[in-house]
Amino acid sequence: MIIGTTRELKNHEYRVGLVPDNVAAFVSKGHKVLVETNAGTGAGFTDGQYKAAGAVICDTPAEVYSQCDMIVKVKEPEQCEYGFLRKDQILFTYLHLAPNPELAQALMKSGCKAVAFETIRDAQGNLPCLRPMSQIAGRLSIQQGAKYVEMSYGGRGILLGGVPGVEKGNIVILGGGIAGTYAAKAAIGIGAHVILLDVNLNRLSYLDDIFGNSVETLYSTEANIRKALSTADLVIGTVLVPGGKTPKLVRREHLPLMKKGAVIVDVAIDQGGCCESSHVTTHDNPVFVEQGIVHYCVGNMPGAVPYTSTVALANATFKYGMMMAEYGLEKAVGMDPNFAFGLNIYKGLCTNENVSKALGLEYVPAQVAVAQ
């Protein structure tokens, strides 16, 4: 198989889909790898390293797309890349289709086979290719939130960890999944008071066991959300419906309950966000203020730490890329029913149930689609 990766085009997106070690592994199995020039520079990988691993360096993304059977990226294609996609080509990347019907239609029209990192599952029902980025985004959410709660950015002007004789800041985390858990770890680390809400009582019990008195766990109800928001200096939104739109837990009517200058970091913005007032921002212009509340809604948070993010992502995704290279997508879907959850679009068909519900598309199970 011919496999390729291109330079990411999203604002301040420095990650890359393949690292040189991945290239060497593909080449050792007899596959050919094409890499767009400077694709990995932002993450710390040079063209020379890719060449040494056996890659062919191409001058333009069009060269890569036109020759490759599988394209491995990090973020969803930008509009200018839609025309590069072609029938039967595998696109392996983060897609986040639920809030992006235009991209879904472009993928369906192209006839490509689009596999989303964020919906692949493992035998335990976890999301192995989303996990590393959730870990990073969770930790970054506290780092960024601590910055934007400073007065110079429009925040309340407090130190979240406090100092002796002054109360600590209050951090409210919505969602106790991987991102929420890592946000809690970081929040504890800076010494803040932490409240975490979730609807899964088993998860809350687990988090209570591992964090003890360092985190106050609450069942997520409207009343508890309102109460928690009224005390918050920083709110971290990490709620996730794999492949689907995120529920709007923080509505505009809640904002007046919050302290002026409080900060919301909406980690869930890739799937539409869990705050009604959120909209996607960029690393160039990461925050906006609505009703006195600072909103941080960067859609590619881990892109700020590209080396860490790229290596962590490659560690998680490579085995699936190799499986498709060795056996083809169709056979890979049959071999691993949990991998099949990753197939979102197949030759014009929507093959992920949550994506189909979010976009109002007909759902065709992956195993059925590939058998046609």
Sequence and secondary structure as in RCSB ss.txt:
>XXXX:A:sequence
MIIGTTRELKNHEYRVGLVPDNVAAFVSKGHKVLVETNAGTGAGFTDGQYKAAGAVICDTPAEVYSQCDMIVKVK
EPEQCEYGFLRKDQILFTYLHLAPNPELAQALMKSGCKAVAFETIRDAQGNLPCLRPMSQIAGRLSIQQGAKYVE
MSYGGRGILLGGVPGVEKGNIVILGGGIAGTYAAKAAIGIGAHVILLDVNLNRLSYLDDIFGNSVETLYSTEANI
RKALSTADLVIGTVLVPGGKTPKLVRREHLPLMKKGAVIVDVAIDQGGCCESSHVTTHDNPVFVEQGIVHYCVGN
MPGAVPYTSTVALANATFKYGMMMAEYGLEKAVGMDPNFAFGLNIYKGLCTNENVSKALGLEYVPAQVAVAQ
>XXXX:A:secstr
 EEEE    STT    S  HHHHHHHHHTT EEEEETTTTGGGT  HHHHHHTT EEESSHHHHHHH SEEE SS
   GGGGGG  TT EEEE    TT HHHHHHHHHHT EEEEGGG   TTS  TTTHHHHHHHHHHHHHHHHHHTS
GGGTS    TT BTTB   EEEEE  SHHHHHHHHHHHHTT EEEEEES HHHHHHHHHHHGGGEEEEE  HHHH
HHHHHH SEEEE    TTS     B GGGGGGS TT EEEEGGGGGT SBTT   B SSS EEEETTEEEE BTT
GGGGSHHHHHHHHHHHHHHHHHHHHHH HHHHHHH TTGGGGEEEETTEE  HHHHHHHT  B  HHHHHH 
